[in-house]
Amino acid sequence: MVSISKGVLKITEKTELFEKLAKCVVDGDEEGAKQLAEEAIKNGIDAYEAIMQGLAVGMNKVSELYEKGEYYVPEVLLSASAMNMAVEILKPHIKIDKTTKPIAVVLGVVEGDIHDIGKNLVKIMLDAAGYKVIDLGKDVPIGEFVKAAKENGADVIGMSALMTTTMPGMKKVVEQLVAANYREKVKVMIGGAPTTMEYAETIGADMWGKDASSAVGIVKRLTAH
Ligand code: B1M
């Protein structure tokens, strides 16, 4: 655990704090992550910077370890929980421009699919970045995406699928958007282990997200005017 005095930190101390935040996520250290998030606030560190340069860096490392087979689902869940707890402390301190309408993202796992670990990470990252996330959860009926997008005036629909058998649900959502004359009003981002950019293009989605961190940059690009 770091011990940091109150006040403005030097760049090296700030870097050290970010590295420790990242390590807490990798280690699934919930208490450590919470304590460091509080230290960051006390020391006037920008909350969004602490999330992106600390917590998110740790989560990306966790994804790498999972892909290499060095981490399993329980470790990923613990890391996500550590990240989530720290985000909850940092989130109220994120500087958001309240004069403009927040960008709204409807997010969910497509029908027939209950794998929501990745989607929840995407939610954490989008939340942290200040987007308004309408989380439809998992196993979301196809029609719910279009309905929720219309009801909330969403800028982006984000869909996740983890099975080759449920991926076609994403195509159906895009088809429903076209049928409802709503395709021009909303951007579509997809993600999940079996999906690819090529698949996104095939089904008429706008973008594919490799991981939770890249989802933030994608929403930013898709909604830039
Ligand atoms: Co299941 N499962 N599972 N499973 N499961 C897979 C997906 C599978 C590949 C395992 C295998 O056979 N090797 C296989 C699917 C095969 C196929 O494609 N057809 C499979 C199967 C078959 C099943 C069941 C059918 C098993 C059964 O009951 N016979 C059943 C399905 C039930 C259903 O959905 N209807 C089932 C059940 C389960 C559990 C409940 C036990 C559990 C899910 C718990 C939960 O999610 N709450 C589970 C798990 C954990 C897995 C594996 C092991 C791990 C998935 C995961 O969480 N990855 C998985 C095997 C594997 O992937 N190696 C497997 C970690 C997560 C962080 O990664 O979700 O890819 P991921 O998300 C990443 C990126 O993809 C990206 O960001 C995330 C973070 O960086 N991303 C986005 C994700 N969504 C995004 C959206 C975006 C942008 C980026 O924009 C919108």
Residues whose N, C-alpha, C, O or C-beta is under 5 A from the ligand:
A	BS01	B1M	S63 V73 G112 D113 I114 H115 D116 I117 G118 K119 L121 V122 G158 M159 S160 L162 M163 T164 T165 M189 I190 G191 G192 A193 G209 K210 D211 A212 A215
